[in-house]
């Protein structure tokens, strides 16, 4: 895979991630987090930290899941591996919070673990399918 193809695959993965996660955050989960984490939430989002997480998470999906699936010609495999990657990444955050933050809601941890699994799997699978088609590999 050339650098240009790799960059295009990153952009595909980024676009899919953005669409899927914005639907979740903007429509589905918006009130959920405010209801369960209200006093813990800051008055505004730290966009530097949020963007850094997104860029690193997407890069991880690309390097460990999407690119190998595209190169191997088995984009469907990316769904399962991406789901596992998402579960582990979200578990790192949520289980640490559950272990260290007083009154961290168990329900938030459970919902986030499910969401991380769905997000990682759907983004990886869709990006691998699109990447395979668009890059014609």
ZINOR-V781987 format. One line per field, one symbol per residue. ss: DSSP state (H for helix, E for strand, - for the rest). Layout:
BEGIN
ss: ???
END
This chain:
BEGIN
ss: --HHHHHHHHHHHHHHHHHHHHHHHHHH-HHHHHHHHHHH------HHHHHHHHHHHHHHHHHHHHHHHHHH----HHHHHHHHHHHHHHHHHHHHHHHH-----HHHHHHHHHHHHHHHHHHHHHHHHHHHHHH--
END
